[in-house]
Amino acid sequence: MIDLLAYGAFFLTVALSYAVICLGLNLQWGQTGLFNVGIAGFVAIGAYVSALLTTPHTPDRFGGFDLPIVAGWIGAALFTGLATLLVGALTIRLRADYLAIATFGVAVAVQLVLLNLQPLTGGPFGIGYIPRPFASLATDPSAFGFANLALMAAVVLGVYLVLERLVRSPWGRVLRAIREDEAAALALGKNAVSFRLQAFAIGGAIMGLGGALQAHFIGFIAPENYQPTLTFQVWAMLIVGGSGNNRGAILGAVLVWGLWAASAGAVAALFPTDQQARASSLQIVMIGTALCAILLLRPRGLLGEVRTVSRHLLAKPGKPNRKATHADST
Amino acid sequence: MRDAAAMIETRSVARHFGGLRAVDGMSMTLRRGEMVGLIGPNGAGKTTLFNLIAGTLRPSAGSIHIGAADVSDEGPHRRIARGVGRTFQIPKPFADMTVLENVLTGRQRQAGERAWVNFLRPGLVAAEERGAVAKARDLLDFVLLSRLADEPASVLSGGQRKLLELARVLMADPQVILLDEPAAGVNPTLLEQIIDRVLRLNAEGRTILLIEHNMDMVARLCSRVVVMASGRQLAEGRPEDVARDPAVVGAYLGGAA
């Protein structure tokens, strides 16, 4: 029973770290319609930046600055946001499909850099000894697991609240207008390039934070963690949960990660040891099948987009109610 | 009217697409308070000229002026701040947003459109939003869409979408409104309502440039008509005079100059 609970805590912590990445994608795609197919690259940047900032000094590698974990997280978000801004400045004018190709190229380039720039990234062996939150509790696995789960949940909640405020504002409304019809948004005076760039960079910063959270929870990173499979998983999470809905992004992350973990268990149980490496491809098949099922049965995901954007309008749903305008002043 | 201030002026403006001279040296002036009709046979270059004035296209030659400013090289998103709003020939509603929020998007200079202000000054954003909502609801009353305020714009009919676009652009309080075929594909009842609203806007002092095929509508609305053919101005004057001009009649019958 304790084992099951501990596994549940471990599972949820990883799933919620994906939820952070998925929230970043939701701002880019769900809200603004930016087709980012390079998620793994931005997640990797965040993970490596935080690892370099927080690991102890290592002689044969750049850095190891031994900073607190929180500094690593903040640094990861800022640096990834900046990197995303630079990528965006070059590519954001591209039409959706070309932006997809460009971001995919960025992710491949990032992965190759991680693999080959050994003095900075540790090369194929990656970086180990990344400090883990609540390391002092490590002797008590269940206390350690639940403390990490609580911390991860708090971060997800914080990101969620920040995004909800951003998205349900006139700023978020402009993003949605640009997604729906850029020419019309321009005619209404909205500087589409600037807004898309903001959404792209903020979304990238959140993905970088997600990468850092994962790196510190696992304690070890390597280039092979940041393959296109990761990008595919996060996309599946957003589509299943409901693109355009922050709660959907979180729900989708938990469900798809659950399916991923369950299918890993099924592969381990059903196939002989020497076949398991090959059989693990079936995990991707299962996610793909779930994706198809959702697209056919609920094309807008489990939790669809909320139609009214502005939180200022939600206080008085339905018919015009001018009396309520006095009551909801905050 | 003749001596009123020029709101918009094009000077020998041209736009070429490869070898096609869609607009080929058009000079025209839109004066304060006027309602001008821009007519001409299909392919005359009306919509290209309209897009040049709205900033969607940059001129290949010549210049475009709003008031005293040369705006030839300014992007379309700068026009509304200069008081020039437009609608589209094929309406472009934000289909997955509610009718009310479509209109709210037209609001200008909202502090809440800067991301960080929503954290630093939430009270200001909420207060502005309340003001915007009150105005948007009045505009929805004006275009008879109040009852659909909370529906997604995708449920609107073609004519209702044209009315929604009108409300959305009015949210920005433009002094000049560029209307691209507001009557196309609209049923007669709704057409009368659109004509009535456009007349009221003009009576309030707004300057209007109207592209329209419906000559009857142009004659009812406009004091002055500019006729284009083959990218150039063919004629100009009062609707009833232009309609009798042999060159105009010839152009419509296929013998474009």
Interface residues (C-beta under 8 A of the other chain):
Chain A: V162 R165 L166 S169 P170 W171 R173 V174 R176 A177 E180 D181 A183 A184 A185 L186 A187 L188 G189 K190 N191 A192 Q198 I202 E305 R307 T308 V309 S310 H312 L313 P317 G318 K319 P320 R322 T325 D328 S329 T330
Chain B: A54 T56 G75 P76 H77 R78 R79 I80 A81 G85 R86 F88 K92 P93 F94 A95 D96 M97 T98 L100 E101 L104 T105 G106 R107 Q108 Q110 A111 G112 E113 R114 A115 N118 F119 P122 G123 V125 A126 A127 E128 E129 R130 V133 A134 R137 S146 A149 D150 P152 E165 R168 V169 A172
